[in-house]
Amino acid sequence: MPIPRRYTTDAIVLSRFDYGEADRIMTLITPGLGKLKAIAKGIRRPTSRIGGSLEPFAELQVALARGRTFEVVTQVSVGHAWLNLRDSLESAATAWYLAELADRSLEERHAAEPLYLLLRHAYGLLDAGMAPGRVARWYEMHLADELGMRPEVDRCAECDRMLEAVGRFRWVPQLGGVICDRCPGPSHDRAGLSLEGLKLLKAYQRLDIEAIAALRLADSAEREVEAALRDFIRHALERDARSLGFLDEIRSTPSPRIAPV
């Protein structure tokens, strides 16, 4: 069914950049139309009617008109704003990271309701004050699922044997997950994985996020799984997310609470 000349959709801002003297180009994720580019004309002028609404970290209802290159934003209303996540620099930086992963995972004009709902849920968790690192790991694991690249954490990704608790493990994204100590795997990009790290990977894959939030975990296991899932996503998307540098920088230094974006 063809898209009408004018239409309205729910949307979340994935990225934006200024264009010309007063315009701004947005990348939006929508449940039905997937990722699309839209231009908000005159939004940077003080008199703009939509300037205060078309912002990140909010679920929006956006009225659009079909354009030659970009859709044209004609009206915006805020359905739900995740205001609390903006108060923490780490939560806000994590939200940008998750948005970038969604952006890089999608082609334009392909339906993306599962990924839209995943991002929406993650923003709600950050807004509720859940640890940003755990939200990010949960999101990365489920994003891999949505991309059809579910990591193998129960059987050796090389020989298909069940992984045993007494064994030793390695994480090899090129092979799709964990390999046992009987298999050599590729000669590069392989990292040891502890039993605690393996158990935590299984938890992120099987448990709901509320159960994961309640787990008491060793810092070493969390760091290990963070590195493992980041490597997996890097392999899946074929490059690092640009927002990771900023996220890691602010995590390394205690930061004050910040004003809303």
Secondary structure as a PSIPRED ss2 file (coil, helix, strand):
# PSIPRED VFORMAT (PSIPRED V4.0)

   1 M C   1.000  0.000  0.000
   2 P C   1.000  0.000  0.000
   3 I C   1.000  0.000  0.000
   4 P C   1.000  0.000  0.000
   5 R C   1.000  0.000  0.000
   6 R E   0.000  0.000  1.000
   7 Y E   0.000  0.000  1.000
   8 T E   0.000  0.000  1.000
   9 T E   0.000  0.000  1.000
  10 D E   0.000  0.000  1.000
  11 A E   0.000  0.000  1.000
  12 I E   0.000  0.000  1.000
  13 V E   0.000  0.000  1.000
  14 L E   0.000  0.000  1.000
  15 S E   0.000  0.000  1.000
  16 R E   0.000  0.000  1.000
  17 F E   0.000  0.000  1.000
  18 D E   0.000  0.000  1.000
  19 Y E   0.000  0.000  1.000
  20 G C   1.000  0.000  0.000
  21 E C   1.000  0.000  0.000
  22 A C   1.000  0.000  0.000
  23 D E   0.000  0.000  1.000
  24 R E   0.000  0.000  1.000
  25 I E   0.000  0.000  1.000
  26 M E   0.000  0.000  1.000
  27 T E   0.000  0.000  1.000
  28 L E   0.000  0.000  1.000
  29 I E   0.000  0.000  1.000
  30 T E   0.000  0.000  1.000
  31 P C   1.000  0.000  0.000
  32 G C   1.000  0.000  0.000
  33 L C   1.000  0.000  0.000
  34 G E   0.000  0.000  1.000
  35 K E   0.000  0.000  1.000
  36 L E   0.000  0.000  1.000
  37 K E   0.000  0.000  1.000
  38 A E   0.000  0.000  1.000
  39 I E   0.000  0.000  1.000
  40 A E   0.000  0.000  1.000
  41 K C   1.000  0.000  0.000
  42 G C   1.000  0.000  0.000
  43 I C   1.000  0.000  0.000
  44 R C   1.000  0.000  0.000
  45 R C   1.000  0.000  0.000
  46 P C   1.000  0.000  0.000
  47 T C   1.000  0.000  0.000
  48 S C   1.000  0.000  0.000
  49 R C   1.000  0.000  0.000
  50 I C   1.000  0.000  0.000
  51 G C   1.000  0.000  0.000
  52 G C   1.000  0.000  0.000
  53 S C   1.000  0.000  0.000
  54 L C   1.000  0.000  0.000
  55 E C   1.000  0.000  0.000
  56 P C   1.000  0.000  0.000
  57 F C   1.000  0.000  0.000
  58 A E   0.000  0.000  1.000
  59 E E   0.000  0.000  1.000
  60 L E   0.000  0.000  1.000
  61 Q E   0.000  0.000  1.000
  62 V E   0.000  0.000  1.000
  63 A E   0.000  0.000  1.000
  64 L E   0.000  0.000  1.000
  65 A E   0.000  0.000  1.000
  66 R C   1.000  0.000  0.000
  67 G C   1.000  0.000  0.000
  68 R C   1.000  0.000  0.000
  69 T C   1.000  0.000  0.000
  70 F C   1.000  0.000  0.000
  71 E E   0.000  0.000  1.000
  72 V E   0.000  0.000  1.000
  73 V E   0.000  0.000  1.000
  74 T E   0.000  0.000  1.000
  75 Q E   0.000  0.000  1.000
  76 V E   0.000  0.000  1.000
  77 S E   0.000  0.000  1.000
  78 V E   0.000  0.000  1.000
  79 G E   0.000  0.000  1.000
  80 H E   0.000  0.000  1.000
  81 A E   0.000  0.000  1.000
  82 W C   1.000  0.000  0.000
  83 L C   1.000  0.000  0.000
  84 N H   0.000  1.000  0.000
  85 L H   0.000  1.000  0.000
  86 R H   0.000  1.000  0.000
  87 D H   0.000  1.000  0.000
  88 S C   1.000  0.000  0.000
  89 L H   0.000  1.000  0.000
  90 E H   0.000  1.000  0.000
  91 S H   0.000  1.000  0.000
  92 A H   0.000  1.000  0.000
  93 A H   0.000  1.000  0.000
  94 T H   0.000  1.000  0.000
  95 A H   0.000  1.000  0.000
  96 W H   0.000  1.000  0.000
  97 Y H   0.000  1.000  0.000
  98 L H   0.000  1.000  0.000
  99 A H   0.000  1.000  0.000
 100 E H   0.000  1.000  0.000
 101 L H   0.000  1.000  0.000
 102 A H   0.000  1.000  0.000
 103 D H   0.000  1.000  0.000
 104 R H   0.000  1.000  0.000
 105 S H   0.000  1.000  0.000
 106 L C   1.000  0.000  0.000
 107 E C   1.000  0.000  0.000
 108 E E   0.000  0.000  1.000
 109 R C   1.000  0.000  0.000
 110 H C   1.000  0.000  0.000
 111 A C   1.000  0.000  0.000
 112 A C   1.000  0.000  0.000
 113 E H   0.000  1.000  0.000
 114 P H   0.000  1.000  0.000
 115 L H   0.000  1.000  0.000
 116 Y H   0.000  1.000  0.000
 117 L H   0.000  1.000  0.000
 118 L H   0.000  1.000  0.000
 119 L H   0.000  1.000  0.000
 120 R H   0.000  1.000  0.000
 121 H H   0.000  1.000  0.000
 122 A H   0.000  1.000  0.000
 123 Y H   0.000  1.000  0.000
 124 G H   0.000  1.000  0.000
 125 L H   0.000  1.000  0.000
 126 L H   0.000  1.000  0.000
 127 D H   0.000  1.000  0.000
 128 A C   1.000  0.000  0.000
 129 G C   1.000  0.000  0.000
 130 M C   1.000  0.000  0.000
 131 A C   1.000  0.000  0.000
 132 P H   0.000  1.000  0.000
 133 G H   0.000  1.000  0.000
 134 R H   0.000  1.000  0.000
 135 V H   0.000  1.000  0.000
 136 A H   0.000  1.000  0.000
 137 R H   0.000  1.000  0.000
 138 W H   0.000  1.000  0.000
 139 Y H   0.000  1.000  0.000
 140 E H   0.000  1.000  0.000
 141 M H   0.000  1.000  0.000
 142 H H   0.000  1.000  0.000
 143 L H   0.000  1.000  0.000
 144 A H   0.000  1.000  0.000
 145 D H   0.000  1.000  0.000
 146 E H   0.000  1.000  0.000
 147 L C   1.000  0.000  0.000
 148 G C   1.000  0.000  0.000
 149 M C   1.000  0.000  0.000
 150 R C   1.000  0.000  0.000
 151 P C   1.000  0.000  0.000
 152 E E   0.000  0.000  1.000
 153 V C   1.000  0.000  0.000
 154 D C   1.000  0.000  0.000
 155 R E   0.000  0.000  1.000
 156 C C   1.000  0.000  0.000
 157 A C   1.000  0.000  0.000
 158 E C   1.000  0.000  0.000
 159 C C   1.000  0.000  0.000
 160 D C   1.000  0.000  0.000
 161 R C   1.000  0.000  0.000
 162 M E   0.000  0.000  1.000
 163 L C   1.000  0.000  0.000
 164 E C   1.000  0.000  0.000
 165 A C   1.000  0.000  0.000
 166 V C   1.000  0.000  0.000
 167 G C   1.000  0.000  0.000
 168 R C   1.000  0.000  0.000
 169 F E   0.000  0.000  1.000
 170 R E   0.000  0.000  1.000
 171 W E   0.000  0.000  1.000
 172 V E   0.000  0.000  1.000
 173 P H   0.000  1.000  0.000
 174 Q H   0.000  1.000  0.000
 175 L H   0.000  1.000  0.000
 176 G C   1.000  0.000  0.000
 177 G E   0.000  0.000  1.000
 178 V E   0.000  0.000  1.000
 179 I E   0.000  0.000  1.000
 180 C E   0.000  0.000  1.000
 181 D C   1.000  0.000  0.000
 182 R C   1.000  0.000  0.000
 183 C C   1.000  0.000  0.000
 184 P C   1.000  0.000  0.000
 185 G C   1.000  0.000  0.000
 186 P C   1.000  0.000  0.000
 187 S C   1.000  0.000  0.000
 188 H C   1.000  0.000  0.000
 189 D C   1.000  0.000  0.000
 190 R C   1.000  0.000  0.000
 191 A E   0.000  0.000  1.000
 192 G E   0.000  0.000  1.000
 193 L E   0.000  0.000  1.000
 194 S C   1.000  0.000  0.000
 195 L H   0.000  1.000  0.000
 196 E H   0.000  1.000  0.000
 197 G H   0.000  1.000  0.000
 198 L H   0.000  1.000  0.000
 199 K H   0.000  1.000  0.000
 200 L H   0.000  1.000  0.000
 201 L H   0.000  1.000  0.000
 202 K H   0.000  1.000  0.000
 203 A H   0.000  1.000  0.000
 204 Y H   0.000  1.000  0.000
 205 Q H   0.000  1.000  0.000
 206 R H   0.000  1.000  0.000
 207 L C   1.000  0.000  0.000
 208 D C   1.000  0.000  0.000
 209 I H   0.000  1.000  0.000
 210 E H   0.000  1.000  0.000
 211 A H   0.000  1.000  0.000
 212 I H   0.000  1.000  0.000
 213 A H   0.000  1.000  0.000
 214 A C   1.000  0.000  0.000
 215 L C   1.000  0.000  0.000
 216 R C   1.000  0.000  0.000
 217 L C   1.000  0.000  0.000
 218 A C   1.000  0.000  0.000
 219 D H   0.000  1.000  0.000
 220 S H   0.000  1.000  0.000
 221 A H   0.000  1.000  0.000
 222 E H   0.000  1.000  0.000
 223 R H   0.000  1.000  0.000
 224 E H   0.000  1.000  0.000
 225 V H   0.000  1.000  0.000
 226 E H   0.000  1.000  0.000
 227 A H   0.000  1.000  0.000
 228 A H   0.000  1.000  0.000
 229 L H   0.000  1.000  0.000
 230 R H   0.000  1.000  0.000
 231 D H   0.000  1.000  0.000
 232 F H   0.000  1.000  0.000
 233 I H   0.000  1.000  0.000
 234 R H   0.000  1.000  0.000
 235 H H   0.000  1.000  0.000
 236 A H   0.000  1.000  0.000
 237 L H   0.000  1.000  0.000
 238 E C   1.000  0.000  0.000
 239 R C   1.000  0.000  0.000
 240 D C   1.000  0.000  0.000
 241 A C   1.000  0.000  0.000
 242 R C   1.000  0.000  0.000
 243 S C   1.000  0.000  0.000
 244 L H   0.000  1.000  0.000
 245 G H   0.000  1.000  0.000
 246 F H   0.000  1.000  0.000
 247 L H   0.000  1.000  0.000
 248 D H   0.000  1.000  0.000
 249 E H   0.000  1.000  0.000
 250 I H   0.000  1.000  0.000
 251 R H   0.000  1.000  0.000
 252 S C   1.000  0.000  0.000
 253 T C   1.000  0.000  0.000
 254 P C   1.000  0.000  0.000
 255 S C   1.000  0.000  0.000
 256 P C   1.000  0.000  0.000
 257 R C   1.000  0.000  0.000
 258 I C   1.000  0.000  0.000
 259 A C   1.000  0.000  0.000
 260 P C   1.000  0.000  0.000
 261 V C   1.000  0.000  0.000
